[in-house]
Amino acid sequence: MLNVALFGPPGAGKGTQSEYLIKEYKLFYISTGDILRKEIQNKTKLGIEAQSIIASGGLVSDEIIVQIIENTITEHRDSNGFLFDGFPRTYVQAYILEGLMIKLNTALNCLISLRVDEEISVDRLLQRGVTSGRSDDNEAVIRNRLKEYNDKTLPVLEFYKDKGICYELDGILSIEEVHNNIKKLVNAELSKSRINFVLFGYPGSGRGSQGKALAQKYGLEYVATGEMLDAEIDKNTPIGMKIKHLYENGELVPDEIVIQLIERKIATSADVKGFIFKGYPRTLVQSYILDGLLKKHGTRISLIMDIEVPTLELISRLDKRSKTDGCMPYDTDTAKIVKRLFDHEQKTIPVIEKYNQLHGVTKIDGMGTFDAVFQKLCHVIEKKFPSLRQ
């Protein structure tokens, strides 16, 4: 997800550049003024409350604004990202946005500030006033707006400079030159961001083979807890012997074993574009562990997909697999297969439901040929991340 805040004094050209960014990167535009007016027009609870405040001559509180922004983001969580215009306007709102981004498992990638001298801003707005007929495009009002921008908004720039994500660009250049400079910045930010997928599905859904194929196609690191644990078994380490015993009894491996292997994998894969996690997280506890691990390494989950296959088909697939070289320890008899499917339903389905409430989980029909299901997965990924298209 790409989240950008566009700053600049009145007359800097934010509106024109916003149109470019929205079209170029398929972002959802969030203007506090626009979404506030929409709430009022739709007579929502927050809109009615805001209208009452405005009618009495007051300013709409940050508490109302942040709720409206959160609702807007939640309603459009399938977007590639968001472009913020007019928020955060104050130092306090910068902290509010930080907290909101954390709650929604995302972050502001960059704040782009268009730098324009005051006299040029005044001149541009006065020229606009000749054709627009706007009553606020007179010099006294313009200079007051610029003063308010400098007093309230410039401290926000310092906030994001301290975070290392504030970039100032010369807004006096031509529209095309400013657009190209913005594009360079955004593309550079995109190249820094790891793309992390979690692939869910019952045993037998094909998530392993699909995960490997997706990792190869998009240049991502495939993280399968099963394979990492199998490596311990192959080395016949004490941990491997314990894992083997657990496998043979159809039990899950304790978190204290798995977490060390996953963190080592993340830490030693510094140059990868991202990860595909298969087989983890399996429990609610593990979901919190993974969120914490990714945050520790400056990244987060980007997309969650769940491959759905009917139960009888799963049993049939696992039974067939038990007669091949790809047989897993829990494939060896029907009782173990049923226990494994039951474990997934009891422990992993709540994880999927949690992620669905927080970020949304994309359901994928797992019936059909391998290639057919693979194309469905690719379609979802490339729609969400156009930069991955080859």
N, C-alpha and C positions, 0 to 999 in steps of 0.2 A: 504494500500500500504506500502510495506517495502522498504526503501531506505538505503543502506549501502555504506560507503566509506571504502575501504581497503587500508591501508598505510603500509609502511615498506621500508627500504633502499634496494637498488639493492641486490639481493641474499637472500632476506628474505623469499621467497617462496610464494609471492602474487599470481603468476600465478596458482600454484597448488591449493591453497586455494580458489581462485576465481572459479575454475571449480567445486569444492564441493558446494560452495554457490549457484551458478547458478542452479545446478542440484537439490539440496536439497529444495530450496525455490522458484524455477521457476522464477528467476530474469532475467531481461534483462541486459546484460553486456555492460557497456559504458566505453570504453578506448578512450581517446582523440586521441591517435595516430591512432587507427583502424578506427574510424568514420571520421577522417580527410582524411585518405587515400581513404576511400570509396567515399567521396565527390569529391575528385580529380579524381578518377577512373570513376565516373559517370558523370564527366564534368558538375556538377551543377554550378550555379552562384557563390556560396561560394567556391566551390572546385577550380574553375578557378582562383578566386581571391587569394586563399591560395597558389596555385601552382606558381602563378606569384611572390608572396612574397618570397617563398622558393627558387625559381630559382635565385632571385637576392641576395640571401644570408641572407635574413631577417628572423625574427621570426613571426609566425602567431599571430596576435593580439588576445587579450581576447575577443574583440568585435565579431570576426569571430567565435572563439571557442564556445562562449556562444550561438550564433545563431544555430550552428550545434548541440549542445547538446539539446537545446530547441526543434529543429525539430525532433531529434531522440526520445525524450521523448513523444512528441505529437503523433508521428507516431506509438508508441508502448504503448499507454496509457491503453490498455487492459492488460498489464503485471501485475504480482503480485507486481512488484516493480523493482528497478534498483540497480545495483552494479557499483559503480564508481571506476575506477582504473586510476590513473594518473590525477585526478581532484577532488578537487582543489589542485594545486601545490603551490600556493602562498597565502599570506594573503589577497591580493586583490581578488583573485579568490574565496576565502571562502565567502567574502561578495557577490560576483556575484552569487554564488550558492544559498546563502540564499534568495536573491531577486528573483531568478528564481523559487525556490521551492514555495515561497509565491504566485507568479503569477500563478503557476500551481496547487495551492490549495493542496500542499503536503509539506513534510519536510524531512530532513535527520534524520533518526532514530538514527543512531550511526556511529561513526568513529572508526574503529578497527585498531590499529597500532601494527604491529609485531616487537618486539624489538629484534635486533640482534647486537652483538658487531662488530665493524668495522673489526677486524682481521678475524672473522668468515665469514663475508660477502666477504671479499677479497678471502679467501681460497675457499669458495663455487664457486665463479665466475671464479676463475682460473681453478678449476676442470672442470667446465662447458665448459670453453674455449678449453680444451683438446679434448672434443668430438664434440662440436658445430662448431668449426672452425670460430667462430665469431671474427672479427678483433678487436672489442671493448673489448674483454675479456682478456686484458693484464693489469698488475698491475697499470701502470701509469694512464690509462684511468679509471680504476675501482676506484682508490682513488680520482680522480677528480670528478667522478659521485657521490661518497659518500659525498664529501665536498659540492657539489651543493645541494644534498638532505638536508644536515644539515643546510646549510645557508638559503635555501628558504622554505623548507617544514616543518621543525620543528616549526616555528612560527604558522603554520596552526593548529598544534596539540594544541598549547596553546589557539588558538581561540575557538576550540571545547571543550577543558577542561573547559573554562570559561562558556560554555553553559551546561556543565555536561553530554555530550554525547560522550566523547572521552575515549576509553578503550585501555590500553596497555596490550599486551599478550607476553609471552616469546616465541620468534620464534625459539629458539634453540632446543626446544623439537621435538619429532618425528612428522612426518606429521599427523599421526592419533591423537596424543595428542593435537596438535595445532587445528586440525579440531574440535575435541570435545569441546575444550575451546571456540572456536568461536561459535559453535552451542549453547552452554549454554547462551552466551551473547545475541545472536540473539533471542533465544526463550524467554529470560527474557524481551527483548524489545517488542516482539510481545504481551506478556501478559499485558504490560502497555498500549498498543494502543487500544483505543476504536474503534469499528467498527460501523459506522453510515450509515444507509440506508435511502434513501428518496424514498417513493413509490407513484408514480403518477398514475393517471387514472381518467377518467370521472366518475361522480356519476353513480353508477350502474355497474362499472367495476369489483367490488369485492375486491377492494384494502383494505377495512376495515377488512373483514374476513380473507383475505390472510395475511395481516399485523400481525394480532393477532396470526395466526398459525405459521408464521415465527418467531415471537418473542418468542413463547413458544418452538419451536424446537431448536433455537440457543441460548436461554438464554439471549435475549436482552430485553430492556425496550421498551414497545410499547407507543408511544406518539401520541395520536389522539386529535387534538384540539377540535373536536366535542364533545368527551366524557368529556373533561375537562370543556368545556362550559356548557354541560348538567348538570354537577355536581353543577355548580353555579345556574342553573335553579331549580334543585331539592331542593336546600337549600333556594330557594326563596329570594335570596339576591337582593339588588337593581340592581347589575350588571346582575344577572340572569334574572330579569324582563325585563331589556333592551335587553338582548340577545334573549329572547323569542319573543319580539316584532319584532326584526330584522329577526328572523327565519320565523315568520309567513308571512312576506312580501318578503321572498326569498332573503334577503340582507345578505352581509358578515359582520362579526363582526369586529370592528375597531382594528387596530394593537395594540393600547395602552392597550387593554384588554388582547389580546392573548399573547403578548410578556412577560408579567409578569408571566403568568401561565407556559409558556414554560421554562423560566429561572429558576423558582422555581423547576420545574421537573428535569432539568439538575443538578442543584446545590444540590438537596437532593437525587440524585441517584449516590452517589460516588463510590459504589462498583460494578456497572453493567459493563458488557462487551461492551455495546454500546446501541444504540437506533435505533428504526425504526420509522421514521416520516411519518404519514399519514394525509393528509389534510393540510399540511404546508410544504413549502411555497406555497401560492396560487397566489401571485403577485410578480412582480420584486422587489418591496420594501421589501417584506417579505423574499425574497431570500437573500438579503443583510443583513437583520436582523439575519437570521439563521446562515449565514456564520460568522457574527461577534460574535454571542452568542457562537458558537462552538469554535471559536478561543480564546475567552475570557477564556474558560474552558479547553484550551490546546488540542483541538481535531478538527476534520474536517469531512466533508462528505466523505465517503469511496466508496459508490456505489449508483447510481441513476437508478431506473427501472420505466418504464412506461407501464402499462397494457393497451393494445389497444383492444377495442371492437367496432364494427360498431354502428353507431348512432341509427338505427332502433332497434337493439338488446338492446341498453341501455334504450330506451324509453319503450320497452316491459318489461324489468326487473324492472324498476322503477314503472311502472304501476302495475305489479304483487305485488311488495313490498308494495304498498299503501293499499293493501287489507289484510295485515298481521300485526302482533304485532310489526314487525320491521319497520313499516312505519315512515319515517322522515317527518318533517314539510313541506319540499318542494316537497313531493311525492303526496300531497293531490289532485292536479288536473294537467291536461296536461299543462296548461299555466305556472305553477310554475316549472314543470319538464323542459320544453323547456327553460325557463329563466335561470335555474341553469346550464344547458348544455351550453347555450350561454355564460354565465359568465365565465365558465371554458375555453371555446375557446378563449375568448377575453383577459382574465387576466392571465390564468395559462399556456396556450400553449407558450407564449413568455418566461416564466420562464424555461420551458423545453428546448426551443431552446437555451436560454442563457447557461444553464448547458451543453447542448450537444456540444456547441462550445468550452467551457472551459475544460470539463472533460469527455464528452461522456455520453450518456444516453442509457441504454440497453432496447430495445423494447421487450415486452413480449406479445405473442398472448393470449388474454384473453378469447378466445372461447374454449368451451369444459367443461368438468366437473370440479368441484372444485379441485379434486385431480390431474387432468391432468395439470391444470394451476399451482397448488402448486409445482408439480415436475419440471415444467419449471423454476420457480423462484429459487427453491433449486439448480438446475443444474448450473444456472448462479452464484449464491452465492458461491457454493462450488468450482467452477472452479476458481473464483477470490480469495477465501479465503480457501485454503485446510485445514487450521487448524480447521475450523468449522465442518468438516465432522465427523459424529458420527458412 
